[in-house]
Amino acid sequence: MALHKKTVTYSSRPTHAARAAHAKGDREFRTYDTSAIMPKRDPKPAIFVAVLIVIVLAVGAFFLFRGCTPQVELLPEGQSVEVTIEEGESASSIGEALVAAKLVATSQDFVNEVNRLEAASSLIPGTYTFAGGSTPEQLVQTIMAGPAFVGDKLAVPEDITREALAALVEEATGGRVTAQSFLDASSDASTYAGDYPFLETAGINSLEGFLFPKTYGVTEDMDAEAVVRMMLDQFAKETANLSYAFPESQGLNLYQTVTLASIVAKESSDDAEVRAHVAGVFYNRLASDRPYLESDATTAYVVGHDPTGEEVHADDPYSTYTNEGLPPTPICSPGLASLEAVCAPLETNDMFFYFAPDENGVVQHYFSETYEQHQQAIADHSGGTGNADAGDGGSE
């Protein structure tokens, strides 16, 4: 018996029902939430791209700015230019003139150097010839020396005495201005008081204390009096804005204020606070029941060396151990910092101070209210190298 295979046929044209079922399934598939089974995107590449774009834009802006900023072409070496500085012109204004002359790239370059050298009050007006290739420091130093500076450089340090300064003047000028002629020209303050009002209270004393410490240029046509006047001019310029209200409130006139400043210059360091502190101690002593300054420096001015205990107690007008108040005259040329210290002292109750080098060789000052504290400071810090006489209340 023959077997017959049943044939199943499929229509090539789906029925309406089939099409409807297919469409329903397709809609359900499209609306099904597949986010839970889809792989999540890593945000790091996008962040990296954003950061990269920001960096590229910033770098582009930087170079665009540089391209728009004019580059200054400075005067080359071998060329020179003339610049005139007016009386009272500020460092910033001078800097702008130097920029125009192609000597510095910016005015601030010059101002920064002026500030570093603390030369704002020492810039001398005049007409200068500057060489191309000069550094800001060289420019400042030239203007500090003055337009007439031709080689005789006279550097006057703070706390130098008039006698030592006279020798320095003779050396700096090659003997053209002798030490004796300088001493003669600076021996009587009343000779100059008419031109310099700050000398009115100096009387007929010498100009000790008023020969301002700075670096000067001395020309060949300058005699001793011209050198003296140059230093008095500098004193007037440096102290023009100084207020003497505090020393006046303590009963000191200008001459006495300079005298006290000269002692502070000898007894303190370069630190402004130390100077003000030393000045404050001296004011405290002058106002006490025992108004003795007890400064070795005033006796050293007379004897010319570190004085002995016997010398500081000698019967001499400059002994501030045996005489109340200030010595008769200044004992050196104080700089602006010492003058500022006596005009604005640090107000404390300290009556004593002692100074000695520390382990690094740097001189340190130690201040005390009582004599006992002072003696302990000496014991703690002397090491055999300190100054146990300066300000120790007369104890030996």
C-alpha positions in Angstrom: 0.0 0.0 0.0 1.5 3.2 -1.0 2.0 5.9 1.6 1.3 9.5 0.7 3.1 12.5 2.4 0.7 15.2 3.4 1.7 18.5 1.8 1.2 21.7 3.8 0.9 24.8 1.7 1.5 28.4 2.9 -0.1 31.4 1.3 2.3 33.9 -0.2 -0.2 36.5 0.7 -0.8 36.8 4.4 -4.3 37.0 5.6 -5.8 40.0 7.3 -5.6 38.3 10.7 -1.9 37.5 10.1 -1.1 41.0 9.2 -2.9 42.4 12.2 -1.0 40.0 14.5 2.3 41.0 13.0 1.6 44.7 13.3 0.6 44.3 17.0 3.8 42.5 17.8 5.9 45.2 16.0 4.2 47.9 18.1 4.8 46.1 21.3 8.5 45.6 20.4 9.0 49.2 19.6 7.5 50.4 22.9 9.3 48.0 25.1 11.9 49.6 27.5 15.3 48.2 26.4 17.5 50.6 28.4 18.2 48.1 31.1 19.8 45.7 28.6 21.6 48.3 26.5 25.4 49.0 27.4 26.0 52.3 29.3 28.1 55.0 27.7 31.4 56.0 29.5 31.3 59.9 30.2 35.1 60.2 30.4 35.8 60.6 26.7 33.3 63.5 26.6 34.9 65.2 29.6 38.4 64.8 28.1 37.2 66.4 24.8 35.7 69.3 26.7 38.8 69.9 28.7 41.0 69.7 25.6 38.8 72.3 23.9 39.2 74.7 26.8 43.0 74.2 26.9 43.2 74.8 23.1 41.1 78.0 23.4 43.2 79.3 26.3 46.5 78.6 24.6 45.2 80.2 21.4 44.0 83.3 23.4 47.4 83.6 25.0 49.3 83.6 21.8 46.8 85.9 20.2 47.3 88.3 23.1 51.1 88.1 22.8 50.8 88.7 19.1 48.7 91.8 19.8 51.1 93.1 22.5 53.8 95.4 21.0 57.3 94.0 21.6 59.8 96.7 22.8 63.0 96.9 20.9 65.6 98.2 23.4 68.5 100.4 22.4 71.4 98.2 21.4 74.9 98.4 22.9 77.2 100.9 21.2 74.4 103.5 21.0 73.5 106.2 23.5 70.5 108.4 24.2 69.9 111.6 26.2 67.2 111.7 28.8 66.2 114.7 30.9 64.7 114.2 34.4 62.8 117.1 35.9 62.8 118.3 39.5 60.3 116.3 41.6 59.6 113.8 38.8 58.4 110.4 40.2 60.1 107.1 39.6 57.1 106.0 37.5 57.4 109.1 35.3 61.1 108.6 34.9 60.5 105.0 34.0 58.1 106.1 31.2 60.8 108.4 29.9 63.2 105.5 29.9 60.7 103.3 28.0 60.4 106.1 25.4 64.2 106.1 25.1 64.1 102.3 24.6 66.3 101.8 27.7 63.8 99.6 29.6 60.9 97.4 28.4 58.4 98.7 30.9 58.2 101.6 33.4 57.6 99.0 36.2 61.0 97.4 35.5 62.6 100.7 36.6 60.3 101.3 39.5 61.0 97.8 40.9 64.7 98.5 40.9 64.2 101.9 42.6 62.2 100.2 45.3 64.7 97.4 45.7 67.5 100.0 46.2 65.3 102.2 48.3 66.3 105.1 46.0 63.0 106.9 45.5 64.3 110.0 47.5 67.7 109.9 45.9 66.9 110.4 42.2 68.7 113.5 41.1 67.2 115.6 38.3 69.2 116.7 35.2 70.1 115.6 31.7 71.8 112.2 31.4 73.4 110.4 28.5 72.6 106.7 28.9 74.3 103.8 27.0 72.3 101.1 25.3 72.3 97.8 27.0 72.3 99.4 30.5 70.5 97.4 33.2 67.7 98.9 35.3 70.1 98.8 38.3 72.8 100.7 36.4 70.2 103.3 35.3 69.1 103.8 38.9 72.6 104.1 40.2 73.5 106.6 37.6 70.5 108.8 38.4 71.4 108.5 42.1 74.9 109.8 41.4 73.6 112.7 39.4 74.1 113.9 35.9 77.4 115.5 36.7 79.0 112.3 37.9 82.2 111.9 36.0 84.2 109.5 38.1 84.8 110.9 41.6 82.4 108.7 43.5 81.9 109.6 47.1 80.1 106.9 49.2 79.2 108.3 52.6 78.1 105.5 55.0 75.7 106.1 57.9 77.1 106.7 61.3 80.4 108.2 59.9 81.9 111.1 61.8 82.6 114.4 60.2 86.4 113.9 60.7 86.3 110.5 59.1 84.2 111.9 56.3 86.7 114.6 55.6 89.4 111.9 55.0 87.0 110.1 52.7 86.3 113.3 50.7 90.1 113.8 50.2 90.6 110.2 49.1 87.6 110.2 46.7 88.7 113.5 45.0 92.3 112.5 44.8 93.3 115.3 47.1 91.5 117.9 45.1 89.4 118.7 48.1 91.5 118.2 51.2 90.3 116.9 54.5 91.2 120.1 56.2 89.3 122.3 53.7 86.3 120.1 54.2 86.5 120.3 58.0 86.9 124.1 57.7 83.9 124.4 55.4 81.7 122.3 57.7 82.9 123.8 61.0 80.1 126.4 61.6 76.5 125.6 60.9 75.4 129.3 61.3 77.2 129.9 58.0 74.6 127.9 56.2 71.5 128.5 58.4 70.2 131.2 56.1 69.9 128.8 53.2 68.9 125.7 55.3 66.3 126.5 58.1 66.8 123.1 59.7 70.2 124.4 60.9 68.7 127.2 63.0 68.9 125.3 66.3 72.5 124.1 65.6 74.0 127.5 66.4 77.7 127.8 65.8 78.3 124.1 66.2 79.8 122.1 63.3 77.6 120.3 60.8 78.2 117.0 62.5 74.9 115.1 62.0 73.7 117.0 58.9 76.2 115.7 56.3 73.8 113.2 54.9 75.0 109.6 54.2 74.5 108.8 50.5 76.5 108.2 47.4 77.5 111.4 45.6 79.3 112.4 42.4 81.9 115.1 42.9 82.9 117.1 39.8 86.3 118.7 39.2 84.9 122.2 39.7 83.5 121.5 43.2 85.3 122.9 46.2 84.8 121.9 49.8 81.9 124.2 50.3 80.1 122.9 47.2 80.5 119.3 48.6 79.1 120.4 52.0 76.1 122.1 50.3 75.5 119.0 48.2 75.1 117.0 51.4 72.9 119.6 53.1 70.7 119.6 50.0 70.4 115.9 50.4 69.5 116.2 54.1 66.8 118.7 53.2 65.4 116.4 50.5 65.4 113.3 52.6 63.8 114.8 55.6 61.2 117.0 53.8 58.3 114.8 54.8 59.6 113.9 58.3 57.4 115.0 61.2 59.2 116.1 64.4 56.0 116.1 66.4 57.0 113.3 68.8 60.4 114.6 69.7 59.0 118.1 70.2 56.4 116.6 72.6 59.4 115.3 74.6 61.0 118.7 74.7 63.6 118.2 71.9 64.3 120.7 69.2 65.5 119.6 65.7 69.2 119.8 66.6 68.6 117.6 69.7 66.5 115.2 67.6 69.4 114.8 65.2 71.7 114.3 68.2 69.5 111.5 69.5 69.2 109.9 66.0 73.0 109.9 65.8 73.2 107.8 69.0 70.5 105.5 67.7 72.5 105.0 64.5 75.5 103.9 66.6 73.6 101.7 69.0 71.2 99.8 66.7 71.1 97.5 63.6 69.6 98.0 60.1 66.3 96.6 61.3 63.7 99.4 61.5 61.9 97.9 64.5 65.2 97.5 66.4 66.0 101.2 65.7 62.6 102.3 66.9 62.9 100.1 70.0 66.4 101.5 70.8 65.0 105.0 70.4 62.1 104.1 72.7 64.5 103.0 75.4 66.4 106.2 75.2 63.2 108.3 75.5 62.3 106.2 78.5 65.6 107.0 80.2 65.4 110.7 79.4 61.9 110.8 81.0 63.0 108.8 84.1 64.1 110.0 87.5 67.7 109.2 86.4 67.8 110.8 82.9 71.1 109.3 81.9 71.4 107.8 78.4 74.4 105.7 79.5 75.6 105.1 75.9 79.1 104.0 75.3 78.9 105.4 71.8 79.0 109.0 73.0 82.3 108.4 74.8 83.7 106.5 71.8 83.1 109.6 69.8 85.7 111.4 71.9 88.2 108.7 72.6 88.1 107.1 69.1 87.7 103.5 70.3 85.5 101.2 72.3 85.7 102.9 75.7 86.7 101.3 79.0 84.6 101.5 82.1 86.8 104.2 83.4 86.5 106.3 80.2 82.7 106.1 80.1 82.5 107.5 83.6 85.1 110.2 83.0 84.3 113.9 83.6 83.6 114.7 80.0 80.7 116.5 78.3 80.2 113.5 76.1 79.9 111.0 78.9 76.3 110.1 79.2 77.0 108.1 82.3 78.1 111.2 84.3 75.9 113.8 82.5 72.2 113.9 82.3 70.4 114.2 79.0 72.0 114.4 75.5 75.6 115.0 74.6 76.5 118.5 73.3 76.4 117.6 69.6 75.5 114.7 67.3 78.2 112.0 67.2 77.8 111.0 63.6 75.7 111.4 60.5 72.4 109.5 61.0 70.5 108.2 58.0 66.8 108.6 57.3 66.0 105.3 59.1 67.5 106.5 62.4 65.8 109.9 62.1 62.5 108.1 61.5 63.1 106.0 64.6 63.4 109.0 66.9 60.4 110.6 65.3 58.3 107.5 65.7 59.8 105.4 68.5 58.5 102.1 69.7 56.7 102.8 72.9 57.4 100.2 75.6 58.4 100.1 79.2 61.9 98.8 78.4 64.8 100.7 80.0 67.8 98.5 79.0 69.2 96.7 76.0 72.1 94.5 75.2 73.4 93.4 71.8 75.6 90.5 70.8 76.2 88.3 67.7 74.2 85.1 67.6 75.5 81.7 66.5 75.4 82.8 62.9 77.3 86.0 63.6 74.2 88.2 63.2 73.9 91.0 65.9 70.8 90.6 68.0 69.3 93.1 70.4 67.8 92.0 73.8 65.5 94.4 75.6 64.6 94.4 79.3 62.3 96.4 81.6 64.4 95.8 84.7 68.1 95.8 85.5 67.8 92.2 86.8 66.3 91.0 83.5 69.0 92.9 81.7 71.8 91.2 83.6 70.1 87.8 82.9 70.0 88.7 79.1 73.8 89.4 79.3 74.4 86.1 81.0 72.3 84.2 78.5 73.6 85.7 75.3 77.0 87.3 75.9 79.4 84.4 75.3 82.1 86.9 75.9 81.4 88.8 72.6 78.5 91.2 73.4 78.4 94.8 74.4 77.7 94.6 78.1 78.2 98.3 78.7 75.7 99.7 76.1 72.6 100.4 78.0 73.3 98.4 81.1 72.4 101.1 83.6 75.9 102.0 84.6 76.9 98.6 85.9 80.3 97.3 85.2 
